[in-house]
Every structure is written in structure tokens, then in C-alpha cells.
Amino acid sequence: MLNRRHIRIKVLQLLYSKSTADSKTKDLISEFNKRSINFFRLYILNFLLFEKLFHEFSKKEIIISNKNYDNDSSSIKRLILDNELLLFFKNSSTLQKLKNKYDLNIWDENIQIIESLFNEIFKSDLFIKYHQLDNLDFKKRKKFVIDVFKNIIVNSEILYQLYEDLELEWIDDFPLVNTLFLNYLKAYDSESKNSIPLKIFADKDDKKFGLDLFKHTIKNDDKLEKIISKFTPDWENERIAIIDLLIIKLCISEFINFPSIPVKVSMNEYVEISKIYSSPESSNFINGVANNVFKYLTEKNEIKKNERGSQ
């Protein structure tokens, strides 16, 4: 599911779209919902990819076994077919519901990619390395899945090309979704069997946060421009990189309009986002401007935080 940082990034992407094209606010709110759904679809595709790979390995194991290639058959059983994490994906009714709900038949329609990934995994040094381990337990099998994801899936050019062909925005989402899925794999526990998220947002408050952040920033654009210009005297706003300017606007908007979010949290979040989307020097520039704006707005009593936001 989308966390607050992902939501901030989605709003940033929308504001950038508005700054580079003549888009109506109403259309962009609809786009926010669409992009949020697509982000979640890409996330669920990772689960479904491993579920499909499990079936491919199962199918190939039968063929290999019938040819009496016992060593290869054994390796597939030990690493794949007896893998508790992959079995959880295979048997998950939640995953199948999400597949149907979001029309995620992509792996059924691109079986050649599944076959290609099977060959790459099966012939990889990773596969050989883990097969040679003694006493393959849950932790080692889970680590195998994590290493396959990090070293093969994430770096797959055919997957990258497919995602780009299907949804152009997925290229921007790809690194974030990969991090989110990797965190899920690392956190998965054989006892609790971490559930697969059913919802795009953790709760209604998160979705409202994204929409309100977008609306407040658009509505108060002129005011935000004037505030920023006070603390960039050597720069006309037109000369500040568009992304940097938008990040600062979002940060200030969050200072003013979200009383339950501590200022330090807002500043840290947007500095981290700038490290992803801006130049190496931008984070210091954004941090400096945002800090000066905070002091200025505090003196003018325009930042009002509740107990939670004052922590």
C-alpha cells in the first residue's frame, strides 16, 4: 500500500504535470486516483510474478523429473516447491481476488517472459549457490527469494520494457514499488504469515491527506510563490528548478495546513524526496529555504500545530 512518502511523491508528480501542461485541477484529482491505483497494481504484480514463477518451476520440475535429471529436480523442490514464502503466494486467495479486481492477467498474457525469467533464475549462480547449502530452512529459502528479486527481477530489462509499454508512469514507480515489495519480503514471518495488503491506502485519512495536500498547494500557489521569493533574493522563481520549487511549495503547504504533522517530519520527508528527484545540491537548498520559511511563518503565527503536530 502507499505510505505517506509515496503519496507526497504522487502529488509532486501531479503538480509537475500541471506545471508542464494545461491541465484542469478536476482532471488532475482524477489522475491522482488513477495513478494511486496503478502504483498499487504494480506492487501486486510482484506477488503475482512470483506466484506465476512457482507454477512455471512446478511444471518444469515434472518434465525434468520424467527425464531422470534427479539433481535438477531436487534443486527445484528444495528451493522453490518447498519454499514456504512462495507457497504462501501460490495459495493466497487474497492474491487471486486482487488479480481479478484489478485485471492483472499480465503474466498469463506474457508467458514468454515467465519462461525467460525461469531460465535466468534456474541457470544463475544464485540458484547453484543455494542448492548447495545444507539444511535449507525457512530463513535460507526466504533469503533466496529476496536475492532473486534484488539481483534478477529488479535488473530485468525485459520486465522494465514490459512495464514501460503497459503504463509509462510505472517507470517512475518502479524503484519505489521495488523497495516496498522488498520490505514485505524481509518482514515476512512463517508464523504470522504477513497478510498481502488489500487496500491502496492504509485508511481514509491517507487518501484525504493526498487530495488535501494537492488542493491546498494549487489554491495557494500565488501566496506560496511570494513567500518563497522572500528567501531566494538572488533567484527569480522562474530560475529555480521546477521540481525544487514544487517541493518547497508542498513543504510550506504542509507546514500551514496540516496541524497534526510535525514540522520536522515535513522537512525531513521533502529533503529525502529531493534526493530522489532533484540534483545533488538541491536537498541543501530546499532544506535552507524551508527552514527560513518556517521561522518566518512561526513569527507571523501562521503555523498552528496541535499536540501531535508539536512533538
Stockholm file with secondary structure:
# STOCKHOLM 1.0

chainA/1-311         MLNRRHIRIKVLQLLYSKSTADSKTKDLISEFNKRSINFFRLYILNFLLFEKLFHEFSKKEIIISNKNYDNDSSSIKRLILDNELLLFFKNSSTLQKLKNKYDLNIWDENIQIIESLFNEIFKSDLFIKYHQLDNLDFKKRKKFVIDVFKNIIVNSEILYQLYEDLELEWIDDFPLVNTLFLNYLKAYDSESKNSIPLKIFADKDDKKFGLDLFKHTIKNDDKLEKIISKFTPDWENERIAIIDLLIIKLCISEFINFPSIPVKVSMNEYVEISKIYSSPESSNFINGVANNVFKYLTEKNEIKKNERGSQ
#=GR chainA/1-311 SS CBCHHHHHHHHHHHHHHHHHSCCCHHHHHHHHHHHHHHHHHHHHHHHHHHHHHHHHHHHHHHHHHHTTCHHHHHHHIIIIITCHHHHHHHTCHHHHHHHHHTTCCHHHHCHHHHHHHHHHHHTSHHHHHHHTCSSCCHHHHHHHHHHHIIIIITTCHHHHHHHHHHCTTHHHHHHHHHHHHHHHHHHCCTTTCCCCCCCSBSSHHHHHHHHHHHHHHHHTHHHHHHHHHHTCTTSCGGGSCHHHHHHHHHHHHHHHHCTTSCHHHHHHHHHHHHHHHSCTTHHHHHHHHHHHHHHHHHHTTCCCCCTTTTC
#=GC SS_cons         CBCHHHHHHHHHHHHHHHHHSCCCHHHHHHHHHHHHHHHHHHHHHHHHHHHHHHHHHHHHHHHHHHTTCHHHHHHHIIIIITCHHHHHHHTCHHHHHHHHHTTCCHHHHCHHHHHHHHHHHHTSHHHHHHHTCSSCCHHHHHHHHHHHIIIIITTCHHHHHHHHHHCTTHHHHHHHHHHHHHHHHHHCCTTTCCCCCCCSBSSHHHHHHHHHHHHHHHHTHHHHHHHHHHTCTTSCGGGSCHHHHHHHHHHHHHHHHCTTSCHHHHHHHHHHHHHHHSCTTHHHHHHHHHHHHHHHHHHTTCCCCCTTTTC
//
